[in-house]
């Protein structure tokens, strides 16, 4: 039986001589693994829709182990992402985040729309990548069910005053009375809290006018990555490690 859905290619792997196995985040069916047969032959009609970042309208046939792509009509290739190293690296990190959390054949409409918005904005960006990524991270982790508690102590529910910390394990701000209860705390202050809330509620395409001190952005990025890794039970994100290695060597 043929099924149809919009989808975004998160990953591609060559399979045999002329085929690819694609990991696609589809709007209707969540994450699917699909074979794109003959795509590596010259003038294949599936070429554009079988590349990483491709956002297409797919027609699938569901087999025993894989979906098989019968047709792929490109909606947006996000080609401009490839014109800038920062765009490419941070877009690749966004795809890695999404692939790390979505479940096979379990749709997530909010996350799907967020990913499209993120790739669309990133394809036109030249500056402000760190601010963008933190905003994406806090929205992303909220859309997969781990929105952090920022308006009260996550442990006792009391009003937050400084000093405060952030619990990676419980997902929220911790008041000073609960420091001894929670050992998995990260540094947090009112400035970080204020800007994190702003980044959560500001649209990805409205971040340009949001001014955040660089030192706070570095702290928030470190905090968000640690929190996401804890939620997903991962040790690292390969793309982010690669970005850091390039930055340490003065590459970007």
DRENKEVEX-86962 format. One record per residue: z, y, x of N, C-alpha, C in turn; residue in one letter. Coordinates in steps of 0.2 Angstrom, whole numbers, plus 2048, in hexadecimal, padded with zeros to 3 digits. Layout:
// residues N
ZYXZYXZYXA
...
This chain:
// residues 252
8007FA804800800800800806804X
7FC80B8037FB811806801816804X
80481A80980981F80780782580BX
80982B80880783180B80E83580CX
80D83981281383E813811842819X
81484881981384D81E81884A824X
81684C82A81B84982F81A84D836X
81E84C83A81E85084181F84A846X
81A84A84B81B845850820847855X
82584385682B84485B82A841862X
82683B86282583886881F834867X
81C83386D81682E86D81682A873X
81482387281481E87880D81B877X
80981A87D80381787D80480F87CX
80080D8788008068767FA802877X
7F97FD87B7F37FA87D7EE800880X
7E87FF87F7E38038827E280987FX
7E18098787DF80F8747E381186FX
7E980E86E7EE8108697F481386BX
7F88168667FE819868803817862X
80981686480F81586081281C85FX
81381F85981582685881C825855X
82182985782782A85382683084FX
82683084882483584482A83783FX
82C83D83F83183F83A82D841834X
82D83D82F82A83F82882E842823X
82B84681F82F84981A831844815X
82D83F81382F83B80D833835810X
83283281683482C81883982C81EX
83B83282083F83382683B83182CX
83F82E83183C82C837838825836X
83282583882E81F83882A81E83FX
82981884182581684781E814844X
81981784781281684480D815849X
80981084880380F84D7FD81384BX
7FB8178507F581B84F7EF817853X
7EB8138507E680F8537E0812855X
7DE81185B7D881485E7D881B85FX
7DE81E85F7DF8258607DD828867X
7DD82386C7DB8258737D3824874X
7D082286F7C88228707C582986FX
7C082A8737BD8318727BB83286BX
7BD8398697BB83B8627BF83885DX
7C583585E7C88328597CB837854X
7CA83684D7CC83B8487D483B848X
7D783784B7DE83784B7E183B851X
7DD83D8557E084085C7E584685AX
7E384B8567E78518567EE84F852X
7EE84A84E7F484984A7F884384DX
7F68418537FA83C8577FD83F85DX
7FE84585E80184886480884B862X
80C84B86781384E866812855863X
81785785F81785D85B81285D855X
80D85985580985A84F80C859849X
80B85E84480D85E83D80785C839X
80785783680185483280385182BX
7FE8508277FE84D8217FC846822X
8008418227FE83A8247FD83681EX
7F883181F7F882B81A7F982581EX
7FE82181C80181B8207FF81581CX
7FF81081F80080981C806806820X
80A80381C81080181E8107F9820X
8107F78268107F08288177ED829X
8177E882C81E7E482D8227E8831X
8207EA8378247ED83C8237F583DX
81D7F783B81B7FE83C817801836X
81780783681280A83280B80B835X
80680B8327FF80C8357FC812832X
7FA8168377F781D8347EF81C833X
7EE81D82C7E781C82A7E482382BX
7E782882A7E482F82A7EA83482CX
7E88398307EC83F8327E9845831X
7EB84982C7E885082C7EC85582FX
7EB8588347EF85D8387F0863833X
7F78658337F986B8307FA870835X
7FE86E83A7FF87384080086F846X
7FD87084B7FE86D852803870856X
80587685480987A85880787A860X
80087B8607FD87B86780088086CX
80288686980588B86D80B88A871X
80F88586F815882872813880879X
80D87D87A80B87B881809880886X
80988788380688C88780C88F88CX
81288D88A81889088E81D88B88FX
81F88B89682488689882A886894X
82D88B89383388C88F832889888X
82D88B88482B88987E82B88187EX
82787E88382687788382D873884X
83187688983787288A83C873885X
83D87988284287987C83F876876X
83987687583687286F83786B870X
83686887683786187783F85F876X
84386487884A86387784C86286FX
84986786C849867864847860861X
84285D86483F857861844851863X
84785286984C84C86C85284D867X
85485386685A85386185985085BX
85385185885184F851851847851X
84D84585684C83D85785383A858X
85783D85B85E83A85D862838857X
86183C85186583C84B862839845X
85C83A84485983783E85883083DX
85982D837859826836852824833X
85081E83584A81B83384A81B82BX
84481E82984381D82184982081DX
84C82682085182981C84F83181DX
84C83481884A83B81884F840819X
84E84581C85384B81C84E85181BX
84E85481584985981484B860817X
85286181785486781B852867822X
85486182585286182D84B86182EX
84785E82984085E82A83D86582AX
83F86982583D87082584087482BX
84687382D848876833844875839X
84286F83A83E86D84083787183FX
83487183A82E87583982F87C83BX
83487F838836886839837887841X
83B88384483C88384B83688384FX
83187E84E82B87E852827884851X
82788684B82288C84982589284DX
82B89384D82E89985082E898858X
82F89285B82F891862827892864X
82289086081B891863819898864X
81D89D86281C8A48638218A8867X
8268A486A82B8A786D8298A8875X
82C8AE87882B8AF87F8328B0882X
8378B287E83E8B38818438B187BX
8498B187D84F8AF87984F8A8877X
84D8A487C84D89D87A85589A879X
85989C87D86089987D86389B876X
8638A18748658A386E86289F868X
85C89E86985889A86485B893863X
85C89086985E889869865888867X
86988D86887088C86587088D85EX
86C89185B86B89285486888C851X
86388985486088285286687D852X
86A87C85786F877858874877853X
87687D85187C87E84C87987C845X
87387E84487087C83D86E87583DX
86B87284286A86B843870867842X
87586884587B86484487E86483DX
87D86A83A88086B83387B86782FX
87586783087086482B87185C82CX
87485983187485283187B850830X
87F85582D88685382A88C85482EX
88B85883489185A838892861839X
89186583389286C83489986D836X
89B87183B8A187283D8A5877839X
8AC8768398B087A8358B2880839X
8B08868378B088C83B8B5892837X
8B78918318BB89682E8C289482DX
8C488F8308CC88D82F8CD887834X
8D38868368D488083A8D287A837X
8CE87683B8CB8708388D186A837X
8D686B83B8DC86683A8E1868835X
8E386E8358E986F8308E687482AX
8E187782B8DE87C8268E1883826X
8E588482B8E888B82C8E389082EX
8E489682D8E089C82F8E089C837X
8DA89E83A8D989D8418DA8A4844X
8DE8A48498E08AA84D8DF8A7855X
8DE8AC8598DE8AA8608E58A9863X
8E78A48678E18A086A8DF89A865X
8D98988678D68938638D288F867X
8D08898658CC8848688C7881864X
8C287D8668BE8798628BE872863X
8BF86E85E8BF86785E8B886485EX
8B68608638B085C8638B185685EX
8B685385E8B784D85A8B884F853X
8BC8548518BC85584A8B785A847X
8B485E84B8AF8628498B1869846X
8B486D84A8B78738488BC87784CX
8BD87D84A8C288184E8C987E84DX
8CD87E8528D487C8528D9882853X
8DE88384F8E38888508E8886856X
8EC88B8588F088985E8F688485CX
8F78848568FD87F8538FA878854X
8F48778548F18708548EE86E85BX
8EF8728608ED8718678EF86A869X
8F68698688F986286B8F685C867X
8F485D8618F185785D8EB85585FX
8E685A8618DF8588638DE85986AX
8DC85486E8DB8548758D4856877X
8CF8558728C88568748C685D872X
8C98628758C88698738C486C878X
8C08718768BC87587B8BE87C87AX
8BD88187F8BF88887E8BB88B879X
8BF8908758BC8938708BF89A86FX
8BC89F86D8BF8A686B8BC8A9865X
8BE8AF8638BB8B285D8B48B485EX
8B38B68648AC8B98668A78B3865X
8A98AD8688A48A78678A48A5860X
8AA8A585C8AA8A38558A58A8851X
8A68AE8528A28B384E89A8B284FX
8988B18568918B085788E8A9855X
8938A485589089E85388F89E84BX
8938A18488928A284088C8A683FX
88B8AB8438848AF84287E8AB843X
87F8A78498798A284A87889D845X
87D89B84287C89683D879899836X
87A89F8358788A282E8728A682FX
8708A883586A8AC8378648A7837X
85E8A98338588A58348558A583BX
85289F83D84F89F84384A8A4845X
8478A78408428AC8418458B3840X
84B8B384084F8BA83F8538BB845X
8538B784A8588B88508578BD855X
8518C085584F8C585A8538CB85AX
8568CD85485A8D38548628D1855X
8638CB85686A8C985786C8C985EX
8708CE8608728CF8678788CB869X
8788C686E87E8C287087E8C3877X
8848C487A8858C48818848BE884X
8818BE88A87E8B888D8848B388FX
88A8B589188F8B18938928AD88DX
8918B08878938AD88188E8A887FX
8888A98808828A487E88389E882X
88589F88988689988D88B89588BX
891898889897894886895891880X
89189487B89089187588B88B876X
88688C87A88288687C88588087FX
88A88188388E87C886892879880X
89587D87C89987A877895876872X
88F87987088B87586B88886E86EX
88686E874884868877889863877X
88F86587989586087989685D872X
89686286D89886086789285B864X
88C85D865887858862887852866X
88885186C88884B87088E84786DX
89484A86B899846868897843862X
89484885E89284585788D840857X
88984085C88383B85C885835861X
88B83586488D83086888882F86EX
88683487188183487688583787DX
88283588288483888988183E88BX
87A83F88987684488C870845888X
86C84B88886684B88686184C88CX
85C84888D85884889385484E893X
85285188E84E85788E85285D891X
85885D88E85D86289085F862898X
86085C89A86185B8A185B85D8A5X
85585C8A384F85E8A784F8658A7X
8508698A18508708A18558738A6X
85B8708A68608728AB85E8718B2X
85B86C8B485986B8BA8548708BDX
84F8718B884A8778BA84E87D8BBX
85287F8B68568858B785A8868BDX
85D8818BF8618808C585C8818CCX
85687F8CB8518808D184D8878D0X
84F88B8CB84C8918CA8458918C7X
84488B8C383D88A8C083C88E8BAX
84188F8B68408938B08468988AFX
